[in-house]
Amino acid sequence: MPDNEKKEIMTINFDQSLDQDRQSALADEIVTAAAAVVSNAMAPDFAVRSLEQGVSADLSQDQRDAAVALQAHGARCAAEVLTAALDPTAIERADAFRKSLEENCPDGALAILDKQPDTAKAFKSTMCRAIAGKCAELAAADIDRLKKGKISILNEEDQKVFEQQHEERKNKQAAAATGFLSSLPQRYPSYGFALFKDIRGEVKRDMEERYKSPDIHARVEALFKDALDAMPPEARARAT
């Protein structure tokens, strides 16, 4: 959308335009789409078209403007976490996805969402839960692969390199997840502590219901414990 056609951000009120249920649905959709793009399960342009169709069906212009801005914000936040330790092509797909959404974003909308933590609280809360859930799923998938047996490589040196790269990727993914989780109180001062506690409980319950492996439960719990440990002492006490 050309700059001279962009809607002035001052005319958009996210919380009046979109109710909490709509915001939450948008958050789940954008994180799911971002994860699909990063994993190459969906092409960036196809994901963008699908999202555009979803916000065009039954929304007013003001609602569409707000929805597009939230999608761009969510794509950026999700990509920062989910692309950790992945190959350059995954990062390129995520960048293409994000940039396409940002092109249709009203002027200044992303800055408002960044500077006003309480704006679109329902969207941001659900988005954080969804990102944390995807991080837990990545950890579970890694353990599942290991339980199926190590990948055998005939060359012993190549085997060592593969295992080292796998360990580095796992550690980087865990660091991205714990870094994101530990930042919630700082990102959202008025509700970040409660949000962290809620996400911790919900993700743990979900993973315990879906997976019976104690190793998976322990890995997921470690993500949250490491996130707590990364917080300043006074924040840690409030988030426990």
N, C-alpha and C positions, 0 to 999 in steps of 0.2 A: 504494500500500500504506500503510495507516494507520501512524503512528509506533509505536503499541504492538504492532504486528505485525512490525515490522522486526527482522531478525536482528541480534544484537549482533555488531559487527565483530570483536571479540576472538576469536570462535569461528571466524573465516574465515582460512584460510591459503591465499593465492592460489597459491603454487607447489606446495603439496601437493595442492590441489584440481584444478588444471589443469596437465597436462604442457606441455612447450615447444611441441609440435606443435599442441595445441589452442589455446594462447595465440596462436601465430602466425596460425592460421586466423581466430580472432576479430578480431585486429588488421586483417588484410586486409579482412575483411567490414565492419567498422565504418567504415574509411576510405572504402571503395567506396560504402557507403550514405550517408555524410556528403557525399561529392562529388556523388552523385546528387540528394540533397535540395537542396544549394546551387545546382546547375545547373537545378533544377526538372524533372529527369528522373523524379523520384519524389516523391510527397507525403510529408510527415513522418510522418503516421499509418500509412501503408502501409509505410514503411521500418521503423518501430518494430515493427509486427506481424510483419514478415518476420524481424526479428532475434529477437523473442520466440519464434517458432516454432523457430528454429534452436537455441536454447539449451534448449528444453523436451523435445526428442525423446528423447535418450538420456543425459541428465545427472542426477546425484543432486541433492538440494536444496543441499548445500554447493557443488557445482560450479555450479549455476545462480546462487547468490548471488554467487560470485566472477565468473562470466561477465557478469552484469548490471552489476556495478561496473566491470569493465574496459570494457564497451561505453560506459558513461556517461563514463568518463575519456577514452576515445578520441574520442568525439563532440565533447567540449569542445576537446581539443587540435587536432583536425582543423579544426573550425569557426574557431578563432582565426586559422588561416593561410589557409584556402581562401575565407573571406568578404572578404578584404582588397579594398577598392576596388569591391565589388559594390553593387548597389542595395539600398535598405532591405528590399525584399520577400525578397531572398535571405538577408539577415541574420535576418529574422523567421522564415523557414522553418528555418534552422539552430537558432535559439533554441527553437522549438517542438519540434524533434527532440531536442535536448539535454535540455530540461526533462522531456519524456516519459520518457526513459531514466533521468533522475535520480530521478524519483518512485518508481521501483521499486528504487532503489539502497539497499543496507543502510546503516544509520546509521554515519557516520564513515568509510565506505569510501574516498571520494574523498580525504579528508584523509590517510589512511594511504598511498594511492598517491602523493600529492604529497610527503609527508614522508619516504618511504622509497624512494629512487631505485632500489635494487637489488631491490625487490619487483616480481614479474611482469616480470623483465628481458626475457624472450622476447617478451612482448606489446609492451612499450614499444619495443624495438629494431625489431620488424617494423612497428609503427605509424609510427615515424619514417621508416623506409624508404618506406613507402607514401605518406606525406604528401609526402616529397621527390619521389617519382615523379609524384604528381599535379601538383606545382608545375612540374616539367619538362614535363609534358604540356600545361599551360596555356601555357607559353612557346612550345612547338612549334606549338600551335594558332594562336597569335597570328601567328607567322611564316608559317604556311601561308596564313592569311587575307590577309596582305599580298602574298604571292606571286601570289595569284589576282587581284590588282589592287585599287586603291583604290576605296572606295565613293564613287560620284559623287553629289554633292548640288548641285542647280541653284544654290542661293543660295551665293555665295562666302563670305559671312560665316558662314553655318551650317556650311560645309565646314571653315572654320578652327576653329570651336568644337568640331566633332566630332573633328577631328584632335588638338586640344589635350586633350580629355577622354580620348581613347584613349591618348595618351602618359602622362597622369597615372595612368590606371588600370593601365597596364603597369608604370609605375615603382612604384606602391604594391604591386602583386602581387609584384614582384621584391624589394622591401624586406621584405615579410612573409616570403617564402621565405628570404632570406638571414638575416634576423633569427632565424628558427626554427633554421636550420642552425647559425648561430654560437653559439646558446645550448646546444647539445647537451653540450659539456664541463661547463658549469655545472649543467645539469639532472641529469646523470648522471656525477658525478665519477669513479667507478671504471671506467667503460667508455665515456664520452662521446667521448673522443678517438679511440679505435679505431672506435667506431660512425660517427663523421663520415667517417673514411677509408674504411670499408667502403661506406657509402652513396654516397660520391662515386664510387667505382669501379663499383659496381653500376648506379647510375642512368646514368652516362656510357655504359657498355657497352650497357645496354638501349636508350638513345636512339639510339646509333650503329647498332644492329641494326635498329631500327624506322624510322629516318629517314636518308636519304642526304644531306640538305642540310647543308653545312658551316655555314650560318648558324644552324641549330638546334643543332648541336654546340657552336658558339661561345657561343650564348646560355646553354646549360645549364652549360658550363664557367664562364661568368661568374657564375652564381649561387653556385657553390662558391668561386670566387676572392674574390668580394665578402664571402662569409661568413667566409673566412679573414682577410681584411683587417679585419673588424669585431671579431675576437678580440684580446685583449691579446697582446703579443709572446710571452710565455712559453707561452701557450695555442696560439698560432699555430704555434710550432715543434713542439709535440707532436702537432698535428693534421695536419701536412703529411706 
